[in-house]
């Protein structure tokens, strides 16, 4: 398969082996993958990641294969991916909460800038038929934005600075003209 491969500070389109689903994994044929500032920083060497690595964590596609222990997902199903990986060892993981030692698809394992990706089944989220791959790939940056907005930081705290014209850490600009309204509305709710 073709993949966008990062190796050192070089990023090239290269041939890579199509992944095979391990017992608890799902192989997805990538329909769309979004470029994030995180991907750019990793490609530039500003984030420490292994080499070689297929970047990309904002993606959607179609299930190609499922591992033998995977339930609830089937070949041909439209899906997106929550790119946060769990350690399965910390108390928070054992209690079903957010992990203390997370990894990330596209940084700690090969990502979605390829024709296919293999991910842990717990990261895969089915899509309704009327949700486009474009909208599905935006679930991660929207979730990141909401997490920041729900963090409890308020303008009166003096602890937050918004730089630029985006709400998300990923550089998504579709809300750029409405930033102040969004923040003001969030604190009113």
Order of alpha helices (4+ residues) and beta strands (2+ residues): beta-beta-beta-alpha-beta-beta-beta-beta-alpha-beta-beta-beta-alpha-alpha-alpha
